[in-house]
Amino acid sequence: MSVLIRLYSAICFLMAGVIIGLGYVAAYAKFNATKPDLTELLEVGRNQFSALHLIEWIVIPILLMFGCFISNQLRFLSIVMAVLFLVQMFVILPSLDDRMARAISGGSMPGSNLHLYYVAVSFLQVIGLTVCGLLSMGTGITQTHSSS
């Protein structure tokens, strides 16, 4: 298995773990804490998700670039992953940021499904990253066996 394929696979699995850890586990634990008030939790959440998004802005383009060199299937899936990320960043996140800013400043907000959309896209990203990681491992195995 080539170094590029191993690296791609490792980054896919690592990124899936980062999204699960920062996006799901830490968020769940944070909002089940009893000491801080909601405003403090929202501030922590803002920092938490800023860190996650910074990592994604670095890693997603790298995966897209690597995926284009491994196989047509991974090129397609990497493009899908990039599109999901861009939808999350430019369609869902700006409205969520506005809601968070209003909540932190004490404003009232009507109900919204934005968090569900964000979670759904994140879930699709985790599945996509896992599939890309598994497929890339299969690509490496196929290449190794066919070159024998």
C-alpha positions in Angstrom: 0.0 0.0 0.0 1.5 3.3 -1.0 2.3 6.0 1.5 -0.3 8.3 0.0 -3.0 5.7 0.4 -2.0 5.0 4.0 -1.9 8.7 4.8 -5.3 9.3 3.2 -6.8 6.4 5.1 -5.3 7.5 8.4 -6.4 11.1 8.0 -10.0 10.0 7.1 -10.2 7.9 10.3 -8.6 10.6 12.4 -10.9 13.3 11.1 -14.0 11.0 11.7 -12.7 10.6 15.3 -12.2 14.4 15.7 -15.8 15.1 14.5 -17.2 12.5 16.9 -15.0 13.7 19.8 -15.5 17.5 19.4 -18.9 17.5 17.7 -20.7 14.9 19.6 -19.0 13.6 22.8 -17.7 17.0 24.1 -20.9 18.8 23.1 -23.0 16.2 25.0 -20.8 16.4 28.1 -20.7 20.1 28.0 -24.5 20.6 27.9 -25.0 18.0 30.7 -22.8 20.0 33.0 -24.7 21.5 35.9 -22.4 24.3 37.1 -22.0 26.8 34.2 -25.0 28.7 33.0 -26.2 28.5 29.4 -24.3 31.7 28.3 -21.0 30.2 29.6 -21.8 26.9 27.9 -22.5 28.7 24.6 -19.2 30.5 24.8 -17.4 27.3 25.4 -19.3 25.7 22.5 -18.3 28.6 20.2 -14.6 27.9 21.0 -15.1 24.2 20.8 -16.7 24.3 17.3 -14.3 27.0 16.1 -11.4 24.6 16.8 -13.3 21.8 15.0 -14.0 24.0 12.0 -10.4 25.2 11.8 -9.2 21.6 11.7 -11.8 20.8 9.0 -10.6 23.8 6.9 -7.1 22.3 6.9 -7.9 18.6 6.5 -10.8 18.6 4.0 -8.8 20.2 1.2 -5.9 17.8 1.9 -8.3 14.9 1.7 -9.8 16.3 -1.5 -6.3 16.6 -3.1 -5.2 13.1 -2.0 -8.5 11.5 -3.0 -8.1 12.9 -6.5 -4.8 10.9 -6.9 -5.9 7.6 -5.5 -9.0 6.5 -7.5 -12.1 7.9 -9.3 -14.3 6.5 -6.6 -12.4 8.3 -3.9 -12.2 11.5 -6.0 -16.0 11.5 -6.2 -16.4 10.8 -2.5 -13.9 13.4 -1.5 -15.8 16.0 -3.6 -19.0 15.0 -1.9 -17.2 15.4 1.5 -16.0 18.8 0.5 -19.5 19.9 -0.7 -21.0 18.7 2.6 -18.4 20.7 4.5 -19.1 23.8 2.4 -22.8 23.5 2.9 -22.2 23.2 6.6 -19.9 26.3 6.7 -21.8 28.6 4.3 -25.4 27.6 4.6 -26.0 26.2 8.1 -23.3 27.7 10.3 -23.9 31.4 9.7 -27.5 31.1 10.9 -26.4 29.0 13.9 -23.8 31.7 14.7 -26.4 34.4 14.6 -28.7 32.4 16.9 -25.8 31.8 19.3 -24.9 35.5 19.4 -28.5 36.4 20.1 -28.7 33.8 22.9 -25.4 35.0 24.5 -26.7 38.6 24.4 -29.9 37.5 26.1 -32.2 37.7 23.1 -35.1 35.4 22.6 -35.2 33.0 19.6 -37.9 31.0 17.9 -37.5 27.3 17.6 -35.3 26.0 14.8 -34.1 22.8 13.2 -30.7 24.2 12.3 -28.9 22.1 15.0 -30.6 19.0 13.5 -29.3 19.9 10.0 -25.8 20.6 11.4 -25.8 17.2 13.2 -27.2 15.4 10.1 -24.4 16.9 7.9 -21.8 16.0 10.5 -23.1 12.5 10.7 -22.9 12.2 6.9 -19.3 13.5 7.1 -18.4 10.8 9.7 -19.9 8.1 7.5 -18.3 9.5 4.4 -14.9 9.7 6.1 -15.2 6.2 7.4 -16.2 4.9 3.9 -13.3 6.8 2.3 -10.9 5.4 4.8 -12.1 1.8 4.2 -12.2 2.2 0.5 -8.7 3.6 0.4 -7.5 0.6 2.3 -9.1 -1.7 -0.2 -7.6 0.3 -3.0 -4.1 -0.3 -1.5 -4.8 -4.0 -1.1 -6.0 -4.3 -4.7 -2.9 -2.4 -5.9 -0.6 -4.6 -3.8 -2.1 -7.8 -5.1 -2.3 -6.8 -8.7 1.3 -5.8 -8.8 2.5 -9.2 -7.5 
